[in-house]
Amino acid sequence: MNKVLTTAIGTGIIALFIFAQIGFAALNASESQAGPVVRVEPAYQTVSKGENFTVSVYIDPEGTEILGASYHLYFNNTLLNATAQAKGPFLSQDGASTMEIANEINNTFNSTHGQLKYGEMRLDTTGITEPGILATITFHAIGDHGISELRLEDDGVVDFLTDSGGNPVSNVTVNHGNIEIVQLPSPFLVSGYAFYDNGSECNHPSVNITNLNTGKEKEWQAETNASFNYYQLTLTTSTDIIAGEVLQFNVTSPDGKLSNITNYMVTQNDINNGGLFNFNITLEAKLGIFDTEAPSNPYPSIMGVHNGTIIPDQEIEANRIYTYACPGTGGHTEYVRIWGNSVNAHANWSGYSDDWHNLTFNTTFTLEPGVEYNYTIRTGSYPQIIHHPGEYNATGGKIICDEFTDANGKKYRGWIPAIKLWWEEE
């Protein structure tokens, strides 16, 4: 009995040893199947327009003797311009002589891509097994912003690598690169002069400038002087402003009787030029506005439909409505209608684009002082809400919320939308 048990145990140990040996052999076989690597280094790099930079084509033979190497590299020629391609030490690292068989730069390969060709071989019968840089390429960033892939290809006839026997090397891993052109922060000067509508200088104006872009909503007060009508403000590109964003200029005379609200979309030329210069503003007689302004505590906030009335205390000509959003949200008006006393105006939201917190009505209308007007405002995201029962005193009159129905169907009274109504030249 004991002899049988001992034999069984011994047989098990032998079997485990055999399985272990098979496992190690399989592992070693798997490791031996790893092929050489050709890659762009660094794999990702950020640069700015006008900058010169270099990348390398790096080869790791992974134990294979390499006698020759070549590549085609393609790049976006609307963003990059290749200026140089220099031999690296990879194939000559042991002191052996080499011969370049190709070294070409073609920045106009086609309408969207440039092409680089490089090839080199050892004048020796043995190959290289240690990794190294095959070639170094210098580029000049010509685009404003964007990403260009640095894509490695063989030439369709000659493979990337050739072994010591002159045969193409198979199982080569290729890793491409990417270059991103970014706009680095730089000063962006906004300046100009303020004038009265009769052409005379408006000294010491109040100049408030707001970036109306989604997610920014930054606001600044420009520098002015009591003895001059000049204003200026220094912003920072990328941080405060980029091309395509809208700056709103709200300029008021010192006595507050004349004003002008003007929007301007910043162009790439403005960014390249370092600012918006001589942006002059002519003030006009200040039209009445209706403005609840932003409440000190707009929460709780939720989208929904507000119904109520507005009673102006002055004549208000309007064609625009602005919705105050909770910080960090997209709170906005999706639909608004104001009607009564021969007024019937409405506006619809057109999505998150351009000046999307401001809606333009289908018609210009005038609200008379002391007259009651009805409103329906349907909001989206998280608009600011004034929680006030009954009449609420706003700039330009009073506003009442008779009923608010939130997105879940719950109804409330006194949930007033934080809005502004005014007229602006289109």
VEXDREN-76730 format. One record per atom (N, C-alpha, C): residue in one letter; x, y negated, z. Coordinates in pm, whole numbers, plus 32768, in hexadecimal, padded with zeros to 4 digits. Each point is the difference from the previous one (the first is absolute). Example, Ala and Ser with C-alpha at 12.3 -4.5 7.8 and 13.67 -1.06 7.14 Angstrom:
2
A85278239830C/A7FA77F898000/A805A7F888000/S7FDD7F977FB8/S80527F898006/S7FB37F938049/
This chain:
426
M805480778000/M7FAC7F898000/M80567F858000/N80647FFD8059/N80597F8D8006/N80517FF27F80/K802780727FC5/K80507FFB7F86/K7FAF7FC37F8F/V7F8280257FF9/V7FA97FCA7F96/V7FF07F6A8011/L7FE87FD2807B/L7FEE7F70801B/L807E7FB27FDB/T807380378026/T807E7FBC7FE2/T80157FF37F6A/T7FDD80677FB7/T800E7FFE7F6E/T7FA67F967FC2/A7F867FF88037/A7FA17F9D7FCA/A80327F728017/I80357FEA807A/I80337F7A8020/I80757FDD7FA4/G805980607FEC/G80737FE97FA9/G7FD67FE17F72/T7F9C804C7FD0/T7FCD7FE87F78/T7FC77F747FF3/G7FB67FD2806B/G7FC67F787FFE/G806A7F957FF9/I806B8014804D/I806D7F9D8001/I80407FF77F75/I801480747FC2/I803B80027F79/I7FA67FB97F9E/A7F7B8019800D/A7FA17FBF7FA4/A80027F698012/L80047FD2807F/L80057F6F801A/L807F7FC57FC5/F80708045800B/F807E7FCF7FC9/F7FF77FF27F69/I7FC380667FC1/I7FF27FFD7F6D/I7FA97F8B7FD6/F7F8D7FEB8046/F7FA57F917FE0/F80477F7A8013/A80507FF7806B/A80487F84801A/A80627FE47F8F/Q804780687FD3/Q805E7FEF7F94/Q7FBB7FD47F81/I7F8B803B7FE5/I7FB27FD97F89/I7FD67F6F800B/G7FD57FD8807C/G7FD67F758015/G80717F9E7FE6/F8078801E8037/F80747FA87FEB/F80247FFA7F6C/A7FF680717FBD/A802180037F71/A7F9F7FAA7FB1/A7F7F80098026/A7F9A7FAF7FBB/A80187F6C8019/L80247FDE807E/L801C7F758022/L80767FCB7FB0/N806A80507FF9/N80767FD77FB5/N7FE17FF27F6C/A7FAB805B7FCD/A7FD87FF87F73/A7FB47F807FE6/S7FA67FDD8061/S7FB17F857FF2/S805A7F867FFF/E80658000805C/E805B7F8F8007/E80547FF67F81/S802780727FC8/S80567FFE7F8B/S7FB57FCF7F85/Q7F7A80008004/Q7FB17FD57F8D/Q7FF57F697FF8/A802A7FB7806A/A7FF97F6F7FFD/A805D7FCC7F95/G7FCD7FA97FA7/G804F7FCF7F91/G80387F76801A/P80507FCD7FA3/P80397F7A800D/P7F947F948003/V80267F8C8036/V7FA37F90800C/V80397F877FB6/V7FAE7FC17FAF/V80227F817FBF/V7F9C7F9A8032/R80307F91803A/R7FA17FA18038/R80337F707FF4/V7F9F7FA48008/V801E7F728004/V80107FD78092/E806A7FB7801E/E80167FCC8087/E80147F6A7FFD/P7FBF7FB5805A/P7F9A8030805C/P7F7F80257FB7/A7FAF80558040/A7F83802B7FC0/A7F9C7F8E7FF6/Y80077F9F805C/Y7FA57F8D7FFF/Y804E7F85802E/Q7FE87F927FBB/Q804A7F868020/Q7FA67F887FE3/T80017F9C8057/T7FB67F857FE7/T80627F917FDE/V7FDB7FB27F9A/V80527F8F7FD4/V7FA47F8B7FE4/S80397F8D7FE5/S7FB17F8B7FDB/S80267FD27F75/K7FAA7FB27FC2/K80197FCF7F78/K80847FB47FFC/G8050801C7F97/G80817FBF7FF0/G807380488042/E7FE38068804D/E80698047804A/E804380697FA8/N8084800F800E/N804C806C7FC3/N8013806F8068/F7FF0807C7FD7/F800D806F805E/F8031807C7FB5/T802D8063804A/T8035807B7FC2/T7FB7807B8036/V7FFD80667FAC/V7FD380858029/V806680647FCB/S800080768039/S805E80687FD5/S7FB3807D7FD6/V803A80477FA1/V7FCF80867FDE/V805E80628046/Y7FC980478061/Y804E8055805B/Y7FE580927FDF/I806980518003/I7FF1808F7FE1/I803880538073/D7FB28060802B/D802C80638063/D7FFC80897FBD/P8073803C7FE1/P8002807F7FB7/P7FC48075804C/E7FF87FF48084/E7FCC806D8054/E804980847FE1/G80877FF87FF1/G805180787FED/G801980267F70/T7FBA7FC57FA0/T8015801F7F72/T80737FAC7FC9/E805B803E7FB5/E806D7FB57FC2/E7FC87FAE7F8C/I80137F7C8005/I7FCA7FA77F9A/I80737FCC7FAA/L7FF480167F7F/L80667FD37FA2/L7FD57F807FB7/G7F7E7FEF7FEC/G7FCE7F8B7FB9/G7F797FD58036/A7FE17F807FEF/A7F807FCC8031/A7FD17F8F7FA4/S7F7B7FF57FEF/S7FC87F957FAD/S7F717FE4802C/Y7FCD7F8B7FD9/Y7F757FDC8021/Y7FD17F907FA3/H7F7C7FF67FF7/H7FBC7F897FCC/H7FB27FC58075/L80087F7E8015/L7FB67FC0806C/L7FA67F947FC4/Y7F7F80048023/Y7F9E7FA17FCA/Y7FD07FA48071/F7FEA7F7F7FDD/F7FD47F9D8062/F7FA17F9D7FBD/N7FB57FB78052/N7FA17F9C7FCF/N804D7F827FD8/N80047FE57F7B/N80507F8E7FD3/N7FB77F7A800B/T7F8580008035/T7FBF7F808021/T80267FD3808D/L803A805D804E/L80287FE18089/L80987FFE8012/L804780567FB3/L808F800F8013/L804C7FF17F7C/N807C7FD5800C/N805B7FF87F8F/N80838041802B/A802B80697FB8/A807E80448021/A80747FB07FC8/T80667FE88053/T80717FAF7FD5/T8084804D7FF8/A800A80718047/A807E804C7FFE/A7FE680908029/Q8055805A7FCD/Q7FFB808E8024/Q809180318007/A802C80228078/A808D801F8015/A80148091802C/K806C803C7FD2/K802680898023/K8018800C8096/G7FCD806C803A/G8017801D808C/G806C80698012/P80228022807C/P8071805B801B/P7FDB80948001/F7F8280237FE7/F7FD3808A8016/F805580667FB5/L800D7FF57F7C/L804380677FB1/L80997FF58005/S80357F928034/S80927FEF8004/S80337FF6808F/Q7FB0802D8062/Q80267FEF808C/Q807E804F8027/D802280687FB3/D8079804E801E/D80777FD27FAD/G7FF17F917FB8/G806E7FCB7FAF/G7FFD802C7F6F/A7FA480567FDA/A7FF880307F77/A7FD37F907FA2/S802B80097F84/S7FD57F9E7F9B/S7F7480237FCF/T7FB57F977FDA/T7F7980147FCA/T7FF07FAD7F82/M7F95801D7FB8/M7FE27FB57F86/M7F6D7FDA8001/E7FE47F7E7FE9/E7F757FD47FF2/E7FCD80287F77/I7F8E80407FFD/I7FC480267F80/I7F887FA77FDE/A7FD57FAD8061/A7F957F9E7FE6/A80007F99806F/N7FEE7F837FD9/N7FF07F938063/N7FBA7F8E7FB7/E7F7A80018003/E7FB17FA17FB2/E7F977FBC8057/I7FEB7F7F7FE6/I7F967FB38042/I7FA47FC97F94/N7F81801F800C/N7F9D7FCE7FA0/N7F8B7FC5804E/N80017F7C8012/N7F977FBF804D/N7F7D7FF07FB2/T8003801B7F81/T7F877FF27FAD/T7FDF80847FBB/F800B806E804A/F7FE380847FC9/F7F7680057FC2/N7F9C7FC98049/N7F7B7FEA7FC6/N7FC47F878047/S7F7E7FE97FEE/S7FC37F858033/S7FFA7FF98097/T800880718042/T7FF280018092/T8075803F804A/H805880457FB9/H806C80488044/H80887FE67FC0/G80657FFE8057/G808A80027FD5/G8038808B8015/Q8073801C7FC1/Q803B80858009/Q80977FF68016/L80318054805A/L8090800D8016/L802A808F7FDD/K8072800D7FBA/K803680847FE2/K808C8008803C/Y801A8072803E/Y808880168034/Y802080947FFA/G807C801E7FD7/G802F808A7FFE/G809680048014/E803080678045/E808F800A801F/E802480928011/M807C80267FD9/M802D808B8012/M80918002802E/R8023806B8048/R808980138030/R8056803C7F91/L807B7FD07FF3/L8061803C7FA3/L80508069804B/D7FB980618033/D803A80678056/D7FAD807D7FEF/T803580718027/T7FB5807E7FF1/T7FB08024807C/T80177FB7806D/T7FB5801A807B/T7FA47F8B801E/G7F97801F804A/G7F9D7F998020/G800E7FCB808D/I7FAA7FA18020/I7FFD7FBE8083/I7F8B80398052/T801A801A8081/T7F9680338057/T7FDC7F9E806F/E80527F988011/E7FE37F9D8067/E7FA47F927FC8/P7FA07FCC8052/P7FA37F997FCF/P80467F7A7FEA/G7FC07FAA7FB0/G80377F7C7FE9/G7FAB7FAE7FA1/I802E7F857FE5/I7FB67FA27FAA/I802F80117F71/L7FA4801F7FA7/L801F800E7F72/L80117F777FBF/A7FA37FA2801D/A80067F7B7FC3/A7FB87F9C805A/T802B7F827FF5/T7FC17F928049/T7FC77F9D7F9C/I7F837FD68017/I7FB97FA97FA2/I7FE07F7C8046/T80157F937FBB/T7FDF7F7B8034/T7F877FCA7FB5/F7F9D7FD1804B/F7F867FC77FC8/F7FF37F6E802B/H7FB37FB67FB2/H7FD87F778023/H7F677FFE8007/A7FC87FD58071/A7F6E7FFC8010/A7FC97F857FB7/I7FAB80177F9B/I7FCA7F927FB0/I7F6B7FEA8018/G7FBB805F803E/G7F717FF28019/G7FE47FB68081/D7F847FCE800A/D7FD87FB9807A/D7FE680628072/H7FB680697FE2/H7FE780688064/H7FCB807B7FB9/G80128073803D/G7FD3807E7FC5/G806280708021/I7FDE807A7FD5/I80538076801A/I802780417F7D/S8081801A7FF1/S803280477F8B/S80398086802C/E7FD3806A7FBE/E803D80838019/E808380087FB4/L8063803C803C/L807D80237FBC/L7FF880957FE6/R7FD980247F86/R7FDF808B7FE3/R807180447FB4/L8032806C8037/L806B804D7FC4/L7FC7806D7FA6/E8039800B7F87/E7FD9806A7FA2/E808080377FBF/D7FF8807E7FD0/D806D802D7FA9/D7FE17FCE7F73/D805B80157FA3/D7FEB7FC67F7B/D7FB3805C7FA2/G7FCD806E8034/G7FB3805C7FAC/G805580657FB8/V80817FE87FF6/V805C805D7FBE/V806880308065/V80417F9E8041/V806380208067/V7FBE7FF48088/D801180678054/D7FC67FFD8086/D804F7FA2805A/F7FC97FEA807B/F80437FA6805E/F808F802B801C/L80118083801B/L808180328030/L802F80777FAC/T8085800B7FF3/T804080717FBB/T80638041805F/D7FFE80878004/D805A8045805D/D808A80157FC1/S805A8041804B/S808B80107FD4/S800B80577F84/G7F98804B7FE0/G800180517F87/G7FC57FB87F89/G7FD87F808015/G7FC67FB37F93/G7F6C801A7FEC/N7FC180428062/N7F7280237FF3/N7FA97F9C804E/P7F897FE67FCD/P7FA47FA9804A/P7FDE803B8088/V7FFB7FAB8065/V7FDD802C8088/V7F6A7FF88011/S7FC4806E8028/S7F7080028015/S7FDF7FE38093/N7F817FF6801E/N7FD17FEC808A/N803A7F80803D/V80047F947FB0/V80307F7F8031/V7F8B7FB1803A/T80107FCE807A/T7F9B7FAA803F/T80207F6F7FDF/V7F9A7FB77FD0/V80137F757FD7/V7FAA7FA68059/N803D7F9D803F/N7FB87F9F8053/N80117F757FC4/H7F8F7FC47FDA/H80017F7D7FC2/H80087F92806B/G800B7F847FD4/G80077F8E805D/G7F927F9B7FE3/N7FEE7FA1805B/N7FA07F947FEF/N803C7F7D8031/I7FEB7F987FB1/I802B7F798026/I7F857FA8800B/E7FEF7FBF8073/E7F907FA58012/E80347F708008/I7FC87FAB7FAA/I80217F718004/I7F997FBB8058/V802F7FBE8068/V7FA77FBE8060/V801E7F6B8002/Q7F9D7FB48029/Q80127F708011/Q80337FE6808D/L80787FCD800A/L80387FE28083/L7FC77F7C8034/P7FF17FF58083/P7FCD7F818038/P80597F8B7FD9/S7FC17F947FD5/S80497F867FDE/S7FA27F8A8016/P80357F888014/P7FAA7F8C8018/P7FA57FE37F89/F7F857FD7801F/F7F9F7FDA7F9A/F7FC57F7A802C/L80287F957FBD/L7FD97F798027/L7F807FD77FB8/V7F9E7FD2804C/V7F857FC87FC9/V80007F6B801F/S7FF27FAE7F9A/S80077F708018/S7FAD7FB37F99/G7FE17F848022/G7FB47FAA7FA5/G7FD97F7F8043/Y7FA27FB87FBF/Y7FD47F7E8030/Y7F677FFC8006/A7FCC7FB68061/A7F6F7FF0800E/A7FDA7F727FD7/F7F937FF57FB3/F7FD07F7E7FD0/F7F6B7FF2801D/Y7FD57F838011/Y7F717FE48006/Y7FC780067F73/D7F7A80077FF6/D7FC1800D7F7D/D80127F847FA9/N802C7F8F803A/N801C7F887FB0/N80927FF97FD3/G804C806B801E/G808B80077FD5/G80647FCD8065/S7FD47FC4806C/S805D7FCD8065/S803380728057/E806F7FE68045/E804080678051/E7FB280188082/C7FF2807E8022/C7FC08025807E/C806F802B8060/N802E7FA08050/N806E801D805D/N7FD080558077/H805A8058802D/H7FE680568075/H7F7F80537FF1/P7FF280487F91/P7F8A80567FF2/P800B807B8059/S7F8F8040801B/S800180828044/S7FFC806A7F93/V806880527FF9/V800C80657F96/V8008808A8040/N7F93804A7FF5/N7FF980878036/N800680627F8B/I805C80608006/I8014805F7F92/I7FEC808E8035/T7FAB804C7FBA/T7FDE8088802C/T801A80627F90/N803E80728021/N800D806E7FA1/N7F828055800B/L7FB080027F94/L7F7F80458004/L800980937FDC/N807980337FEF/N800F80897FD3/N7FD18064806A/T7FCF80747FCF/T7FD2806A8059/T806B80268065/G7FDB8001807F/G805A802E8068/G80607F998034/K800E7F8D7FBC/K805C7F9A8030/K7FB47F97804F/E7FAB7FB37FBC/E7FB17F978040/E80597FA9805A/K80787FDE7FCD/K805A7FAC804D/K7FE27F6D7FE4/E80137FAD8064/E7FDD7F727FF4/E80727FAB8038/W801E7F947FB7/W806D7FA7802A/W7FD67F6E7FF2/Q803C7FAA8050/Q7FED7F6F7FF6/Q807E7FC57FC2/A7FEF7FBE7F8D/A80737FC77FBB/A80357F86804C/E80807FE57FEC/E803F7F8C803E/E7FDE7F817FB1/T7FD47F978047/T7FE17F807FC1/T803F7F8F8052/N7FF27F847FCD/N803B7F8C8043/N7F9F7F8C7FFA/A7FF77FB2806C/A7FA17F918009/A801A7F957F98/S807A7FFB7FCA/S80237F957FA2/S8002802D7F6E/F7FE3807F7FE9/F800980347F77/F7F8780597FE1/N7FE880147F7E/N7F94805A7FD5/N803680887FD6/Y807E801C8021/Y8042807D7FDB/Y7FE6806B806B/Y7FF3807D7FD4/Y7FF38070805E/Y805E806F7FD1/Q80288055805F/Q805380737FDB/Q7FEE806F8068/L8015807B7FCE/L7FF580768055/L806080697FC9/T8051803B8056/T805C80697FD5/T7FCC8088802D/L7FE380567F9F/L7FD48089801A/L807280607FDD/T7FE680818012/T806380677FDF/T7FC280637FA0/T804280157F8D/T7FCE80637FA1/T8002808B803F/S7FAA80557FCF/S7FEE80898032/S7FB980018087/T802B7FAB805E/T7FC17FFD8084/T7F807FAE8000/D80077F857FCB/D7F8C7FA68002/D7FB47FFE7F7C/I804680117F92/I7FC07FF07F7D/I804880557F97/I7FB2803B7FA4/I803780447F8B/I7FAC7FD67F88/A8032801F7F8A/A7FB87FDC7F86/A7F7580427FFF/G7F9C7FB57FD4/G7F7780337FF9/G7FAA7FDD8077/E803D7FCE806C/E7FB17FD98074/E7FD07F707FF3/V7F937FE18046/V7FBF7F7F7FF1/V80187FA9807B/L80337F877FE8/L800E7F9D806A/L7F8C7F9E7FF7/Q7FBF7FE88071/Q7F957F9D8006/Q80347F828046/F7FF37F8F7FBD/F802A7F7E8035/F7F847FB68032/N7FFE7FE28080/N7F927FB4803D/N803D7F7C8031/V7FEC7F977FB0/V80417F7F801B/V7F977F9A8028/T801A7FB7806D/T7FA17F9E8035/T80497F7E801B/S7FBC7F917FE6/S80387F7C801E/S80097FEC8097/P80547FA1802F/P80107FEC8090/P7F7F7FE1804A/D7FA27FB67FBE/D7F817FE08041/D7F98806E7FF0/G802280697FB6/G7FA680727FEF/G7F8E7FEA7F9F/K7FFF7F907FB9/K7F8E7FE17FA8/K801080397F73/L807A801A7FD5/L801980387F7C/L804D8082800D/S7FE7805A7FA3/S804180828009/S800680427F77/N804780707FFC/N800880517F87/N8027808C8027/I7FB580637FCF/I8022808D8014/I8021803A7F77/T807B802D7FEE/T802E80327F7E/T804680868013/N7FE4805F7FA8/N804280828003/N806680097F8E/Y806E8042801B/Y806780127F9A/Y803B808D800C/M800380487F8E/M803C80857FFF/M80957FF57FDD/V805480308058/V80917FF77FEE/V802C80607F92/T80547FCF7FA5/T803280517F90/T808C8033801D/Q802D805D7FAD/Q80888033800F/Q80667F937FE0/N7FDD7FA67FA4/N805A7F907FE2/N80137FA7807B/D7F937FEC804C/D800C7FB1807C/D806180448060/I7FF48085800C/I8059804B8059/I80907FF27FD1/N801580117F7D/N80887FF87FC9/N803A7F748011/N7FAB7F997FF7/N802E7F75800B/N80147FD48091/G7FD28054805D/G80167FE0808D/G7F967FA8803E/G7F8E7FEF7FBC/G7F977FB0803F/G7F9B7FC87F9F/L7FA27FB58038/L7F977FBB7FB6/L80157F6B8019/F80307FB97F9C/F802B7F768012/F7F9E7F9E7FBE/N7FF87F89803B/N7FAA7F967FCA/N7F7080307FEB/F7FD0804C8063/F7F74802B7FFC/F7FAF7F918042/N7FD47FA17FAE/N7FC07F878032/N7F6A80148013/I7FCA7FC18066/I7F73800E8024/I7FBE7F768000/T7F8D7FF77FBD/T7FB17F858001/T7F8680158059/L7FF17FAA8066/L7F93800E8060/L7F837FBB7FCC/E7F8F803A8023/E7F7F7FCA7FD7/E7FA87FF0807B/A7F917FBA7FED/A7FA27FED806F/A7FDB80888038/K800D800D8084/K7FEB80818040/K7F6E80277FFE/L7FE480717FC1/L7F7780327FFB/L7FE080488083/G7F8380008022/G7FD780458079/G801880967FF3/I8026803E806E/I801080918002/I7FAF80388074/F7FDF807F7FF5/F7FC08047806E/F8062806C802B/D802F7FF7807D/D806B8059802C/D7FE8802B8091/T7FE680818014/T7FF080338089/T808780078047/E806D80067FAD/E808880188031/E8008808A8042/A8079802A801F/A801480848039/A7FE280008095/P7FB480618030/P7FE280058090/P807A802C8050/S80027FDF8080/S807080288055/S800280968016/N7F8B80407FFD/N7FF880928010/N7F9B80377F9C/P803080337F8E/P7FA3802F7F98/P7FCE808E8013/Y8024803F806E/Y7FDC808C8015/Y7F89800D805E/P7FAB80667FF3/P800C806D7F9F/P7FE37FD27F71/S804280417FA0/S7FEF7FDE7F73/S7FE2807F7FB2/I7FA67FF47F9F/I7FDC806E7FA9/I7FBE7FC67F84/M800D80457F91/M7FBE7FD17F86/M7F698014800B/G7FB97FB17FB3/G7F6F800B8002/G7FBE7F8D7FB6/V7F7E7FEA801A/V7FB37F997FBB/V7FCC7F9A8065/H80247F817FEC/H7FD47F928054/H7F8E7FB67FBB/N7F957FE28049/N7F927FAD7FCE/N7FE57F918065/G7FF17F867FCC/G7FE77F90805A/G7FEA7F7F7FB4/T80177F918045/T7FE97F7C7FC5/T80747FA2801D/I80117F9F7FA6/I80637F95800E/I7FB77F7B7FF9/I80207FA5805D/I7FC47F7A7FFF/I80737F9A8000/P80217FC67F8C/P806F7FA07FF8/P7FDE7F7F8049/D80697FBA8030/D7FEB7F7C8039/D803A7F937FA5/Q802880287F87/Q80347FA47F9C/Q7FEC803F7F76/E800D7FB17F99/E7FF380377F79/E807C80537FE0/I7FEA807C7FD6/I806E805B7FE4/I7FF080377F73/E805F7FDD7FAA/E8003803A7F7A/E805C807A8005/A7FD280707FCC/A804D807D800F/A7FFA80557F83/N806B80477FE9/N800380697F9A/N80588075802B/R80337FF7807D/R805A80688031/R7FDA8027808F/I8020807D8024/I7FEF802E8089/I807D804E8028/Y80317FE48078/Y807580448038/Y7FD4804D807B/T8033807A800F/T7FE080548073/T807D80138055/Y7FF47FE28080/Y80708016805C/Y800A80968020/A807780397FEE/A801480908019/A804780158085/C7FE2806F8042/C804A80248078/C809280197FDA/P805E7FD68054/P808F800D7FDE/P8024808F7FD8/G8048800B7F92/G803080827FD3/G7F9980537FB7/T7F8B7FC77FE2/T7F97804B7FBA/T7FDC7FBA7F7E/G7FA980417FB2/G7FD47FC67F82/G7F777FC28008/G7FD47FD68077/G7F797FC98012/G7FDC7F9A7F95/H7F9080127FC0/H7FDB7FAA7F91/H7F6880077FEB/T7FCE7FA77FAC/T7F7380037FD7/T7FF580497F7C/E7FA780627FF8/E7FEA804A7F84/E7F8F7FC47FAD/Y7F9D7FC58045/Y7F907FC07FBA/Y7FC87F93805A/V7FDC7F8F7FC3/V7FC27F94804C/V7F957FBD7FAB/R7F937FDC8042/R7F987FB27FBF/R7FD37F928060/I7FF67F857FCD/I7FCD7F8E804B/I7F8D7FC57FB0/W7F8E7FED8045/W7F8B7FCF7FB6/W7FA57FAB8059/G7FAC7FB17FB9/G7FA27FA78044/G800E7F717FCD/N7F927FB57FFD/N80027F737FD6/N80417FF07F76/S7FD380517FA1/S80307FFF7F75/S808C803A7FEE/V803A8033806A/V808380417FF5/V7FEC80977FF7/N8045803F7FA2/N7FFF80927FF5/N8085802A7FC2/A806380178056/A8088801E7FD2/A802D8085803A/H805080487FB4/H8036807E8032/H808D80157FCA/A804980598041/A808980207FD8/A801B80928023/N8057803F7FAF/N8024808D8013/N8096800E8007/W802A805D8054/W808D801F8011/W803080557F8B/S807C7FE77FD0/S803480497F8D/S8076805A8025/G8013801C8080/G8069805C8029/G807A7FBB8039/Y80608052802E/Y807A7FCB803E/Y80617FD17F94/S7FE97F8A7FCE/S805B7FC77F9B/S7FFE7F69800C/D80747FC47FE4/D800F7F6F8002/D7FCD7FC58083/D7FAD7F977FF4/D7FCE7FB68075/D7F7E80408030/W800880788037/W7F8880508015/W7FB37FE08080/H80367FAA8058/H7FB37FD58074/H7FA07F8E7FDC/N80147FC57F8B/N7FAA7F927FD2/N7FAB80307F8C/L7F7D7FEF800B/L7FA380237F94/L7FCA7F807FC1/T7FEC80047F7E/T7FC77F8F7FB7/T7F6E801C7FDF/F7FA87FA38022/F7F7280117FE4/F7FE47FF57F6A/N7F8D80327FD8/N7FD97FF97F73/N7FDC7F737FD5/T7FEF7FA68060/T7FDD7F767FE1/T802E7FA58072/T80197F817FDF/T801C7F9D8068/T7F7C7FCE8039/F7FF77FF48085/F7F827FD8803E/F801B7F9A806E/T7F987FB88026/T800C7F9A8068/T7FA0801E8072/L803680048079/L7FAF80128078/L7FE57F77803D/E7F817FE38014/E7FD87F7E8035/E7FFE8003809A/P80267F938040/P7FFF7FFB8093/P7F73800F8038/G7FF7804E806C/G7F8080138044/G7FA480667FC0/V8027803B7F8F/V7FAD80627FB9/V8030808E8022/E7FA180588013/E8021808B8025/E801180547F81/Y806F804A7FFB/Y801C80587F8F/Y8015808F8034/N7FD2805F7FB3/N800F808D8024/N808380387FC8/Y803780618047/Y807580447FC9/Y7FF78096801B/T8038804C7FA3/T801A80908010/T809280167FDA/I804B803A805D/I808E801A7FE7/I801D80918022/R8030804B7F9C/R8028808B8016/R809980058003/T80388033806E/T809180008012/T803B808C7FF2/G808480047FEE/G804A807C7FFA/G80767FFA805F/S803880748021/S8073800C805A/S7FDE7FC28089/Y80567FAA8037/Y7FEB7FC98086/Y80047F667FFC/P7F917FC17FDE/P7FFC7F6D8000/P7FF87FCB808F/Q80277F848013/Q7FF17FC48084/Q7F6D7FDE8016/I7FD0801C8078/I7F747FEB8022/I7FF87FA8807D/I7FA67F9E7FFB/I7FE87FA88072/I7F898038804D/H8017802A807A/H7F95803C8051/H7FC07F908053/H7F917FC97FCA/H7FC27F8B803E/H7F6980037FE4/P7FB0800A8066/P7F6F7FFF7FEB/P7FCE7F747FDE/G7F9A7FF87FAD/G7FC57F7F7FDE/G80577FAF7FA1/E7FF17F7A8007/E80497FA77FA5/E80947FF68028/Y805680037F9B/Y80907FF18017/Y802E7F827FB8/N80457FA88049/N802F7F827FC6/N808080187FB1/A7FF67FEA7F7D/A8074800C7FA8/A80227F767FCA/T80747FF57FC1/T80207F857FBA/T7FA37FF37F89/G7FB07F957FFE/G7FA37FEC7F91/G7F72802B801B/G7FE380358079/G7F778025801D/G7FF580748061/K7F8C80417FFC/K7FE58070805A/K7FE5807E7FAF/I801C8073803C/I7FE680817FC1/I7FC2805D8067/I7F9F80507FD4/I7FB9805E8056/I800280897FBD/C80148069804D/C7FF480887FCC/C7F7F803D8038/D7F9D80137FA9/D7F82803D802A/D800D80968010/E8052803E7FAA/E801080918009/E8082802B7FBB/F8047805A8042/F8076803D7FC4/F7FEE80978006/T800B80437F8D/T7FF780917FF8/T808B80367FDF/D803A804D805D/D8089802E7FE7/D800280797FA5/A807880317FE1/A8012806D7FA0/A7FBF8081802F/N7FE380098083/N7FC180798037/N7F687FF1800D/G7FCA7F8F7FD1/G7F717FEA8007/G7FCF7FC08081/K805B7FDF805D/K7FD77FC0807C/K7FE97F6B7FE8/K7F9D7FC78044/K7FD87F757FEB/K80207FAB807C/Y802B7F847FE5/Y80247FA3806B/Y7FCE7F747FDB/R7FF47FAC8066/R7FE67F717FEA/R80797FB18031/G801A7F907FBF/G806C7FAA802E/G808B802C7FD6/W800B80577F9C/W808380287FCA/W80177FAD7F82/I80417F8E8010/I800C7F9C7F95/I808180187FB1/P7FF880017F7B/P807A80117FB0/P80577F828004/A808280108014/A805C7F8E8001/A80237FDD7F70/I7FCA7F8F7FD0/I800C7FDD7F72/I801F7F6B7FEF/K80227FDC7F86/K800F7F747FD9/K7FC37FEE7F76/L7FAF7F977FEE/L7FC67FDB7F80/L803A7F7A7FD6/W802C7FF67F82/W80357F807FD0/W800180027F67/W80247F8D7FC8/W80097FF57F6F/W80937FF57FD8/E802480487F94/E80877FF97FCC/E7FFA80047F68/E804E7FAB7FC1/E80027FFC7F6E/E803680827FCA/E7FBA80387F9C/E802A807F7FC8/E80637FEC7F8D/
